[in-house]
Amino acid sequence: MNLRAWSSLLILLGAVTLPSALPAQESTLSVLKQVAPIPHTRSFSFTLEGPSGDVPFSLVGGHSREFHLEPGTYVVREDVPEDWELLAIRCGSLIEVGPVASGALRFQLGPGEAVLCRFLNSNPSVPPPPPPPPGASPVPDLSPTALSLLMMALAVGGALILRRLE
């Protein structure tokens, strides 16, 4: 009797059992916290709601957290602090633009899929940087000495390049 025949006989007799279903392919969810103004050290509280229950976690602006999950329907929820606004949430192709009152987005995570959720918050109580004074140039002014040195460096660099090309 060959190996195939033996294995079939063992399965029929119940000595060996086969799994009823193959395990689901693991998926990945990454949650990224973005804030304005940058940088900001405030910690933001989140909850990942899914088939296995709720998972609370926190993120500071510019940081992310990765989860390895079974396929299914999930909700990522941010507890937005009182002095902050949640401007937008994006999970894969789903986008909520705000202010987003619910602080949450529900999405489907497929087998082997990798989804990035971005949460963008703004603190309206922090004033924006002041504009430049009227008539100010965005390019810094160079003194005559600095301008002369820059022109000399460019001339020497150009001469060296031309010499190598000869």
C-alpha positions in Angstrom: 0.0 0.0 0.0 1.4 3.4 -0.9 1.5 6.6 1.2 -1.6 8.1 -0.4 -3.6 4.9 0.3 -2.5 4.8 3.9 -3.3 8.5 4.5 -6.8 8.0 3.0 -7.4 4.9 5.1 -6.3 6.8 8.3 -8.6 9.7 7.5 -11.6 7.3 6.9 -11.0 5.5 10.2 -10.9 8.8 12.1 -7.3 8.3 13.2 -6.3 11.5 11.5 -8.6 14.6 11.3 -8.3 17.4 8.9 -9.0 21.0 9.9 -12.6 22.0 9.0 -11.4 25.3 7.6 -8.1 27.0 6.9 -7.2 29.9 9.1 -8.2 33.3 7.7 -5.4 35.3 6.2 -4.2 38.0 8.7 -4.7 41.7 7.7 -2.9 44.8 8.9 -4.3 48.1 10.2 -2.1 51.1 10.8 -3.4 54.2 12.6 -1.5 57.5 12.1 -2.1 60.6 14.1 -1.4 63.9 12.4 -1.8 67.3 14.1 -1.5 71.0 13.3 0.3 73.0 14.4 3.4 70.8 14.2 5.1 69.7 16.4 2.7 68.9 19.2 3.2 66.5 22.1 -0.5 66.1 23.1 -1.5 62.4 23.5 -4.8 61.5 21.8 -7.0 58.5 22.9 -8.4 56.0 20.4 -10.5 52.8 20.5 -10.3 50.1 17.9 -13.7 48.3 17.8 -13.9 44.9 16.1 -15.0 41.3 16.2 -12.7 40.5 19.1 -13.8 43.4 21.3 -12.5 47.0 21.9 -8.8 47.9 22.1 -8.0 51.3 23.7 -4.7 53.0 22.7 -3.1 56.4 22.6 -1.0 58.3 20.0 1.0 61.5 19.9 1.1 63.6 16.8 3.3 62.1 14.1 3.2 58.6 15.6 1.4 55.4 14.5 0.3 52.0 15.8 0.0 48.8 13.8 -2.5 46.0 14.4 -2.5 42.5 13.0 -6.2 41.5 12.7 -8.6 38.9 11.2 -10.7 40.1 8.3 -13.9 41.8 9.3 -15.7 45.1 10.0 -13.9 47.5 12.3 -14.4 51.0 13.7 -11.5 53.3 14.7 -12.7 56.0 17.1 -10.9 59.0 18.5 -11.9 60.8 21.7 -11.4 64.3 20.5 -10.2 66.7 23.3 -12.4 69.8 23.9 -9.9 72.3 22.6 -9.2 70.4 19.4 -11.1 69.7 16.1 -11.0 66.5 14.1 -10.6 67.9 10.6 -10.5 64.6 8.6 -10.3 60.8 8.8 -9.1 58.6 6.0 -9.1 54.8 6.1 -8.1 53.3 2.8 -10.5 54.8 0.2 -13.0 56.0 2.8 -12.8 59.7 3.7 -14.6 61.8 6.3 -13.9 65.5 6.1 -15.0 67.7 8.9 -15.0 68.8 11.4 -15.9 65.2 12.0 -18.4 65.1 14.8 -18.5 61.4 15.4 -14.7 61.0 15.6 -15.1 57.5 14.1 -14.9 55.7 10.8 -16.3 52.2 10.0 -14.6 50.1 7.3 -14.2 46.5 6.1 -10.8 44.8 6.4 -10.3 42.1 3.8 -8.1 39.0 4.0 -4.4 40.0 3.7 -5.4 43.6 3.2 -3.3 46.5 4.7 -5.2 49.7 5.5 -3.8 53.0 6.8 -6.1 55.2 8.8 -5.1 58.9 9.2 -6.6 61.2 11.8 -5.9 64.9 11.3 -6.6 67.3 14.2 -6.2 71.0 14.5 -6.1 73.2 17.6 -7.9 76.4 16.7 -6.8 78.1 20.0 -3.2 78.1 18.8 -2.7 81.1 16.6 -1.0 80.7 13.2 2.5 82.2 12.8 2.4 85.9 12.0 2.7 86.9 8.3 5.9 88.6 7.1 5.9 92.4 7.3 4.7 94.3 4.2 7.4 94.6 1.6 9.6 91.9 3.2 11.4 89.6 0.8 11.1 85.9 1.2 14.8 85.7 0.2 17.2 87.0 2.8 19.2 90.1 1.8 22.9 89.5 1.3 25.5 92.0 2.3 27.9 93.3 -0.4 30.7 91.2 1.1 28.6 88.0 1.2 27.4 88.6 -2.4 31.1 89.1 -3.5 32.1 85.9 -1.8 29.2 84.0 -3.4 30.1 85.3 -6.9 33.8 84.4 -6.4 32.8 80.8 -5.3 30.6 80.4 -8.4 33.3 81.7 -10.7 36.0 79.4 -9.2 33.6 76.4 -9.4 32.7 77.2 -13.0 36.4 77.5 -13.9 37.2 74.1 -12.3 34.3 72.5 -14.3 35.5 74.0 -17.6 39.1 72.8 -16.9 38.0 69.2 -16.3 36.0 69.3 -19.6 39.1 70.3 -21.6 
